[in-house]
Amino acid sequence: MADARHRQLVTLGSEVRSLEERLEARKVIDRAKGRLMDGSAMTESEAFSFLQKRAMNDRVRMRDVAQLVLDGQLLP
């Protein structure tokens, strides 16, 4: 019984970490979209498409592309 409970707690801890990472990635992506919208006169959907296409072309995570935008290392 204790072993099953331990496995359940480990699984739940892993799920929590995954959700926290996804939330943090979403925050970075949203900030990058805002910067693109302000600095390049893009709509929200255009900014999202830019991040998405760049991530696919470079074969990196959208969060990484968004961070480059926030760091000023990537402009459209």
C-alpha positions in Angstrom: 0.0 0.0 0.0 2.8 2.4 0.9 4.7 1.6 -2.3 1.6 2.4 -4.4 1.1 5.7 -2.6 4.8 6.6 -3.1 4.5 5.9 -6.9 1.4 8.0 -7.0 3.1 10.9 -5.3 6.1 10.7 -7.6 3.8 10.7 -10.6 1.9 13.7 -9.3 5.2 15.6 -8.6 6.3 14.9 -12.2 3.0 16.2 -13.5 3.2 19.4 -11.4 6.7 20.1 -12.7 5.6 19.6 -16.3 2.6 21.9 -15.8 4.9 24.6 -14.2 7.3 24.4 -17.1 4.4 24.7 -19.6 3.0 27.7 -17.7 6.4 29.4 -17.7 6.9 28.8 -21.4 3.5 30.3 -22.1 4.4 33.4 -20.1 7.6 33.8 -22.1 5.8 33.3 -25.4 3.1 35.8 -24.5 5.7 38.4 -23.5 7.5 37.9 -26.8 4.2 38.2 -28.7 3.6 41.5 -27.0 7.1 42.7 -27.9 6.6 41.7 -31.5 3.2 43.4 -31.6 4.5 46.6 -30.1 7.8 46.8 -32.0 6.8 45.4 -35.4 3.2 46.4 -35.7 2.1 42.7 -35.9 -1.2 41.4 -34.8 -1.3 38.7 -32.1 -1.9 36.0 -34.6 1.0 37.3 -36.8 3.3 37.4 -33.8 2.3 33.8 -32.8 2.8 32.6 -36.4 6.2 34.2 -36.5 7.3 32.5 -33.4 5.8 29.2 -34.4 7.3 29.2 -37.9 10.7 30.2 -36.7 10.7 27.5 -34.1 9.8 24.9 -36.7 12.4 26.1 -39.2 15.1 26.2 -36.6 13.9 23.0 -35.0 13.8 24.5 -31.5 11.1 25.1 -28.9 8.9 28.1 -29.3 10.0 29.1 -25.8 13.6 29.4 -27.0 12.6 31.5 -30.0 10.5 33.7 -27.7 13.4 34.2 -25.4 15.6 35.3 -28.3 13.0 37.9 -29.1 12.9 39.1 -25.5 16.7 39.2 -25.4 16.7 41.4 -28.6 18.7 38.8 -30.5 15.9 38.0 -33.0 13.8 40.4 -35.0 11.3 39.7 -37.7 
